Amino acid sequence: MNPHHPGKYWHAIADGRIQCDLCPRDCKLNDGQRGACFVRMREGNQIVLTTYGRSSGFCIDPIEKKPLNHFYPGSSVLSFGTAGCNLACKFCQNWDISKSKDMDQLMDQASPVTIAIAAEQNGCKSVAFTYNDPVIFAEYAMDTADACHARDIKTVAVTAGYIHEAARRDFFSKMDAANVDLKAFTEDFYFKLTGSQLQPVLDTLVYLKHETDVWFEITTLLIPGKNDSDEEITAMCQWIMQQLGPDVPLHFSAFHPDYKMPDIPQTPATTLVRARDIALHAGLHYVYTGNVHHIEGDTTFCPDCHAPLIVRDWYHINEYRLTPDGHCPDCNSLIAGRFDSTQGHFGRQRIPIAINRVRA
């Protein structure tokens, strides 16, 4: 399989360069130059994706790890990524993969069909494009999604949502679910700490809500002194309420010192609990605290009668009380999400797999 795969979303410009139209970076390339993501390159008179069919590794995870708490809870998901990223986050928690310019990091090779077969053989409900942003390997992700759907395997994008309109339409038409990383709620944060802009991410969220059937949830990594003020969290939650409605789940997660921000302290659990309280007060129905031990913040409550319906301890489901058609058994309120008639039981395990051992 040739990893230099013809790319979509580009056009020639008057000065002889080619502009990549995948994301708002609008990289303008001479022959042989790579975009800011590093994996999309001009080769002759076209853009190619240089990581097609190559991955940094495959793992079977609980779906709650993506995090998705309302997309077939308790099920397993085959997760993989490639290398590179179209953002430049100084706080990246997966920087060894997403910031890598070493293609030798991509140990595993797998065709879209091989990935779909691996998910099927391992009993996975879905395949997740994650670890680095799947927007930059859109062609590979979309082809894999087609192969998965042919075997009744769902697809999940874990993304920052930084993508242009035409590519956004094509990409999300292949996805069943997404977790979108809303990194902050100020342009200043996005510009200084991610090298990008806020508005395209908000546009993606509005698009997902109003123009697709994709189930999506939002994650915000709270960084002390950068995006964790009551004012900013309140403004973000009010925007979500007004533009997306109360039923989009919101996850707050904790920063740990890494990459180019080693001097910022780890986010205390109390910050996540405070943010959750703000979001609930703003009217959001489903708000979670991630990567800290907080059972209440892991639990799905009925928004009407407030009964605990899915009680989680980390990624393990201790109690599951939804009816087979996704209603609260106490007051019959419909719970937003995608649910099977029975709970999944994958638990909190994480299982690396050797994709090259998969046989059709």
NUKOL-771057 format. One line per 3 residues: number of its first residue (from 1); their letters; for each residue x, y, z of C-alpha. Coordinates in pm, 1 decimal, decimal comma, always signed. Layout:
BEGIN
NUM) A) X:Y:Z  ...
***
This chain:
BEGIN
1) MNP) +0,0:+0,0:+0,0  +148,0:+335,6:-107,6  +130,8:+577,3:+189,3
4) HHP) +142,5:+872,3:-54,0  -226,8:+877,2:-136,2  -385,9:+1143,0:-359,6
7) GKY) -547,4:+1402,5:-138,5  -869,0:+1595,4:-182,4  -936,9:+1957,8:-91,2
10) WHA) -681,7:+2173,5:-269,7  -655,2:+2416,9:-559,1  -380,3:+2582,0:-761,9
13) IAD) -322,7:+2953,5:-703,6  -191,5:+3219,7:-938,5  +167,1:+3228,6:-807,3
16) GRI) +222,1:+2859,5:-891,8  +172,0:+2723,1:-543,9  -106,0:+2483,7:-438,7
19) QCD) -331,9:+2575,7:-147,8  -458,2:+2303,6:+81,5  -829,1:+2358,0:+148,6
22) LCP) -874,8:+2093,7:+417,3  -856,0:+2321,7:+720,0  -847,6:+2695,1:+796,9
25) RDC) -468,0:+2703,2:+794,9  -487,3:+2729,4:+413,3  -125,9:+2613,4:+368,1
28) KLN) +23,7:+2731,3:+37,9  +285,5:+2487,3:-87,2  +563,2:+2466,6:-341,8
31) DGQ) +661,8:+2124,7:-476,7  +797,4:+1905,7:-198,4  +671,1:+2125,4:+83,5
34) RGA) +456,7:+1989,1:+364,7  +167,6:+2164,2:+534,0  +164,4:+2264,3:+899,4
37) CFV) +16,1:+1923,3:+982,6  +331,0:+1768,2:+827,1  +143,2:+1477,1:+670,4
40) RMR) -13,8:+1656,6:+374,1  +243,8:+1742,2:+108,4  +263,1:+1884,1:-238,9
43) EGN) +395,9:+1622,2:-475,9  +409,4:+1748,4:-832,0  +80,1:+1913,7:-912,9
46) QIV) -128,7:+1763,7:-635,7  -157,7:+1729,4:-258,9  -89,8:+1383,1:-119,9
49) LTT) -155,4:+1231,9:+221,9  +173,9:+1071,4:+329,0  +33,2:+851,4:+606,2
52) YGR) -242,6:+661,3:+427,8  -259,0:+307,0:+564,4  -3,6:+370,4:+840,1
55) SSG) -71,5:+396,8:+1211,6  +103,8:+460,1:+1541,4  -75,3:+157,2:+1684,0
58) FCI) -412,4:-7,8:+1747,8  -586,8:-62,9:+2080,2  -928,8:-178,1:+2198,2
61) DPI) -1070,5:+68,9:+2451,2  -1394,6:+128,0:+2638,3  -1605,1:+379,1:+2444,3
64) EKK) -1617,7:+593,3:+2758,6  -1244,0:+661,1:+2715,5  -1299,5:+866,4:+2397,4
67) PLN) -1489,1:+1010,5:+2596,3  -1839,7:+917,3:+2481,8  -2083,2:+838,9:+2763,1
70) HFY) -2402,6:+833,2:+2556,4  -2287,9:+626,6:+2257,6  -2351,7:+257,9:+2328,1
73) PGS) -2225,9:+265,0:+2690,0  -2007,7:-24,0:+2795,1  -1914,9:-116,5:+2439,1
76) SVL) -1562,8:-158,8:+2303,7  -1402,6:+55,1:+2033,8  -1099,2:-17,6:+1816,0
79) SFG) -886,3:+297,8:+1836,7  -603,0:+416,1:+1615,7  -429,5:+726,9:+1488,1
82) TAG) -146,1:+827,1:+1259,3  +100,3:+1116,4:+1313,2  +92,1:+1493,4:+1285,2
85) CNL) -170,0:+1756,1:+1370,3  -309,1:+2074,9:+1219,3  -306,0:+2256,3:+1552,7
88) ACK) -1,7:+2360,8:+1754,1  -123,2:+2316,2:+2111,2  +146,5:+2396,6:+2364,2
91) FCQ) -32,8:+2173,4:+2615,4  -74,3:+1866,9:+2390,9  -121,8:+1550,9:+2597,5
94) NWD) -39,4:+1322,3:+2299,8  +250,4:+1527,8:+2166,2  +474,8:+1225,4:+2100,1
97) ISK) +226,3:+1119,1:+1830,0  +53,5:+1435,6:+1716,4  +372,2:+1643,6:+1698,7
100) SKD) +585,8:+1370,5:+1550,9  +765,3:+1434,0:+1224,9  +923,2:+1090,5:+1234,5
103) MDQ) +734,5:+857,8:+1004,3  +909,9:+565,5:+1172,7  +666,1:+626,5:+1459,6
106) LMD) +405,1:+470,7:+1230,6  +474,9:+108,0:+1312,7  +159,8:-58,2:+1187,1
109) QAS) +24,5:-75,8:+835,3  -337,5:-156,5:+768,3  -582,6:-112,4:+486,1
112) PVT) -932,4:+19,1:+562,4  -1075,5:-330,2:+511,4  -820,8:-485,2:+748,8
115) IAI) -921,5:-238,9:+1020,1  -1290,5:-316,2:+972,5  -1223,1:-690,6:+988,1
118) AAE) -1013,3:-644,6:+1304,3  -1298,6:-458,2:+1471,9  -1546,9:-726,1:+1367,1
121) QNG) -1328,5:-1015,7:+1481,6  -1264,2:-851,1:+1819,3  -1631,0:-777,1:+1886,7
124) CKS) -1594,3:-398,8:+1871,4  -1907,4:-191,5:+1828,4  -1712,4:+90,8:+1665,8
127) VAF) -1380,3:+215,4:+1530,2  -1238,0:+545,4:+1658,8  -1004,6:+775,5:+1470,1
130) TYN) -813,7:+926,6:+1760,1  -473,8:+991,3:+1929,7  -407,0:+1259,4:+1667,9
133) DPV) -671,0:+1454,1:+1477,6  -835,9:+1245,9:+1201,9  -912,7:+1560,4:+1003,9
136) IFA) -556,5:+1554,2:+870,6  -589,3:+1193,3:+750,1  -942,9:+1244,9:+625,1
139) EYA) -912,8:+1028,1:+313,6  -785,3:+730,6:+514,3  -1050,1:+780,9:+783,9
142) MDT) -1334,1:+811,5:+532,5  -1227,4:+501,6:+338,7  -1201,2:+311,4:+667,1
145) ADA) -1546,8:+434,1:+766,9  -1690,5:+294,1:+443,3  -1526,7:-42,4:+511,3
148) CHA) -1659,8:-40,7:+867,9  -2014,1:+44,6:+766,6  -2010,6:-245,8:+521,4
151) RDI) -1969,7:-470,8:+829,1  -2214,0:-280,2:+1051,5  -1930,9:-126,9:+1256,4
154) KTV) -1990,0:+230,5:+1377,3  -1731,9:+507,7:+1338,3  -1612,3:+772,2:+1583,6
157) AVT) -1404,1:+1085,2:+1523,6  -1211,1:+1235,7:+1815,0  -1127,1:+1577,6:+1679,1
160) AGY) -1062,9:+1944,5:+1746,1  -1313,9:+2024,4:+1472,1  -1073,3:+2254,8:+1284,7
163) IHE) -1186,9:+2191,8:+929,1  -1321,6:+2380,5:+628,2  -1683,6:+2357,0:+516,9
166) AAR) -1653,1:+2127,0:+213,8  -1424,1:+1881,7:+392,4  -1643,2:+1903,2:+705,6
169) RDF) -1946,7:+1794,8:+505,7  -1768,0:+1496,8:+348,1  -1585,6:+1389,0:+661,9
172) FSK) -1877,9:+1389,5:+903,6  -2108,0:+1223,1:+651,9  -1898,8:+911,8:+723,8
175) MDA) -1908,7:+939,5:+1105,4  -2165,6:+802,1:+1346,1  -2028,5:+984,1:+1648,9
178) ANV) -1770,8:+1242,5:+1746,3  -1607,8:+1392,9:+2047,8  -1511,1:+1750,5:+1970,2
181) DLK) -1237,7:+1915,7:+2173,4  -1354,3:+2269,2:+2254,3  -1023,7:+2383,4:+2397,0
184) AFT) -1137,1:+2714,5:+2543,3  -1385,4:+2991,4:+2477,5  -1161,8:+3285,1:+2383,3
187) EDF) -986,0:+3374,9:+2061,1  -683,1:+3477,1:+2266,9  -642,1:+3124,5:+2402,9
190) YFK) -681,4:+2964,0:+2062,6  -434,9:+3203,9:+1898,7  -164,3:+3196,0:+2166,7
193) LTG) -184,5:+2835,9:+2285,3  -306,0:+2640,2:+1979,4  -200,9:+2852,4:+1681,6
196) SQL) -555,7:+2842,2:+1549,2  -892,3:+3016,0:+1577,3  -1205,1:+2952,7:+1782,8
199) QPV) -1475,0:+3034,1:+1528,4  -1418,6:+2738,0:+1290,3  -1457,8:+2501,7:+1587,6
202) LDT) -1783,9:+2666,8:+1688,7  -1897,1:+2641,0:+1326,1  -1826,0:+2266,7:+1333,5
205) LVY) -2030,2:+2221,5:+1650,6  -2326,6:+2413,9:+1509,7  -2301,6:+2213,7:+1186,2
208) LKH) -2301,3:+1881,6:+1372,3  -2604,8:+1978,6:+1576,7  -2823,6:+2129,2:+1308,8
211) ETD) -2720,1:+1963,1:+982,8  -2621,0:+1604,6:+1069,3  -2738,4:+1299,8:+1261,5
214) VWF) -2392,2:+1250,1:+1414,3  -2406,3:+1189,6:+1788,8  -2146,2:+1417,8:+1946,4
217) EIT) -2012,6:+1512,9:+2284,7  -1775,3:+1794,2:+2383,6  -1456,0:+1785,4:+2588,9
220) TLL) -1278,4:+2083,2:+2745,1  -937,7:+2040,4:+2906,2  -919,8:+2291,2:+3191,7
223) IPG) -575,2:+2447,9:+3238,8  -507,4:+2646,0:+3557,6  -500,1:+3018,3:+3489,4
226) KND) -563,2:+2977,7:+3116,2  -926,2:+2876,8:+3057,3  -1066,3:+2778,0:+3398,1
229) SDE) -1224,1:+3099,9:+3523,0  -1589,0:+3101,0:+3627,9  -1656,3:+3371,7:+3369,4
232) EIT) -1515,9:+3178,1:+3074,3  -1678,0:+2848,4:+3175,3  -2011,5:+3026,6:+3221,0
235) AMC) -1986,7:+3196,4:+2880,6  -1903,6:+2865,3:+2712,2  -2192,2:+2681,7:+2877,9
238) QWI) -2436,8:+2959,3:+2791,0  -2325,5:+2939,5:+2425,5  -2372,5:+2560,9:+2426,0
241) MQQ) -2722,2:+2603,1:+2569,8  -2819,1:+2869,2:+2314,4  -2661,0:+2717,3:+2003,7
244) LGP) -2664,1:+2341,6:+2068,7  -2923,1:+2284,6:+2340,1  -2905,4:+2114,3:+2679,7
247) DVP) -2865,9:+1753,7:+2563,7  -2510,1:+1766,2:+2423,8  -2290,8:+1599,5:+2689,4
250) LHF) -1998,3:+1807,6:+2813,3  -1683,3:+1658,2:+2965,8  -1434,4:+1859,0:+3170,6
253) SAF) -1091,4:+1698,8:+3197,4  -777,5:+1776,9:+3394,9  -451,0:+1907,7:+3251,1
256) HPD) -120,6:+1756,3:+3353,7  +212,9:+1933,0:+3289,1  +345,6:+1825,5:+2950,7
259) YKM) +505,9:+1927,3:+2621,4  +568,0:+2306,1:+2616,1  +381,7:+2383,9:+2939,7
262) PDI) +570,2:+2184,0:+3204,8  +554,3:+2465,6:+3460,0  +174,2:+2487,9:+3477,9
265) PQT) +42,4:+2284,6:+3773,3  -192,0:+1991,4:+3729,8  -560,3:+2079,4:+3735,7
268) PAT) -707,0:+1999,5:+4078,0  -1016,3:+1782,1:+4088,8  -1201,1:+2065,2:+4263,0
271) TLV) -1174,3:+2272,5:+3943,7  -1356,4:+2005,4:+3743,7  -1628,0:+1975,4:+4008,0
274) RAR) -1670,1:+2354,4:+4008,8  -1693,5:+2362,7:+3629,6  -1951,1:+2083,3:+3635,1
277) DIA) -2161,6:+2278,2:+3884,9  -2146,5:+2587,6:+3660,9  -2254,4:+2386,1:+3356,8
280) LHA) -2543,7:+2222,2:+3538,5  -2654,7:+2560,0:+3672,5  -2647,9:+2691,9:+3314,4
283) GLH) -2902,2:+2422,3:+3222,8  -2691,5:+2151,3:+3059,3  -2833,5:+1806,7:+3128,3
286) YVY) -2528,2:+1583,0:+3105,5  -2197,7:+1708,8:+3247,0  -1903,5:+1487,6:+3336,2
289) TGN) -1566,1:+1513,4:+3508,8  -1295,6:+1320,6:+3326,3  -962,1:+1165,0:+3426,7
292) VHH) -1019,3:+1216,2:+3800,4  -1187,9:+975,7:+4040,2  -1531,4:+1128,8:+4090,7
295) IEG) -1821,2:+882,0:+4070,6  -2087,2:+1152,8:+4071,9  -1913,3:+1322,2:+3780,2
298) DTT) -1896,6:+991,3:+3591,1  -2264,6:+912,5:+3641,6  -2546,6:+978,3:+3396,2
301) FCP) -2849,6:+1123,4:+3575,8  -3202,7:+1164,0:+3446,3  -3242,8:+1535,8:+3367,3
304) DCH) -3604,1:+1531,6:+3487,7  -3623,6:+1321,8:+3804,7  -3245,7:+1321,1:+3869,5
307) APL) -3231,6:+947,0:+3928,7  -2887,4:+791,3:+3866,4  -2920,4:+585,1:+3550,2
310) IVR) -2565,5:+483,1:+3451,9  -2330,2:+476,4:+3750,2  -1965,6:+460,3:+3645,0
313) DWY) -1641,4:+418,3:+3835,5  -1379,3:+539,8:+3589,3  -1471,3:+339,1:+3276,5
316) HIN) -1649,3:+58,7:+3457,8  -2030,2:+59,9:+3473,4  -2147,1:-32,3:+3824,3
319) EYR) -2518,8:+15,3:+3757,8  -2721,0:+48,0:+3436,9  -3090,2:+132,1:+3468,9
322) LTP) -3192,7:+256,8:+3123,0  -3488,2:+80,5:+2963,7  -3417,6:-106,0:+2639,0
325) DGH) -3543,3:+193,4:+2437,8  -3329,9:+447,1:+2627,9  -3577,8:+586,8:+2881,5
328) CPD) -3553,9:+653,6:+3252,7  -3734,2:+364,9:+3430,8  -3862,4:+599,6:+3702,6
331) CNS) -4022,5:+885,4:+3506,4  -4002,1:+755,8:+3146,1  -3799,2:+1056,2:+3022,9
334) LIA) -3603,4:+985,5:+2704,5  -3227,8:+1006,4:+2760,9  -3034,4:+1166,0:+2475,5
337) GRF) -2786,9:+938,3:+2301,7  -2746,5:+613,1:+2112,7  -2822,0:+302,4:+2316,3
340) DST) -2850,9:-71,5:+2259,0  -3133,3:-271,4:+2410,3  -2880,4:-405,9:+2662,7
343) QGH) -2573,7:-264,8:+2834,3  -2226,3:-343,3:+2705,7  -1984,6:-508,7:+2950,3
346) FGR) -1638,0:-432,2:+2813,0  -1527,0:-255,5:+3132,1  -1211,2:-51,6:+3185,1
349) QRI) -959,3:-278,8:+3013,4  -731,7:-158,6:+2732,5  -607,3:-420,8:+2487,6
352) PIA) -330,7:-350,0:+2233,2  -370,1:-556,4:+1917,9  -132,6:-654,3:+1639,8
355) INR) -315,8:-546,8:+1327,3  -76,7:-736,0:+1099,6  -203,7:-1063,6:+1244,4
358) VRA) -557,7:-997,8:+1126,3  -666,1:-1225,9:+844,2  -972,1:-1188,3:+625,1
***
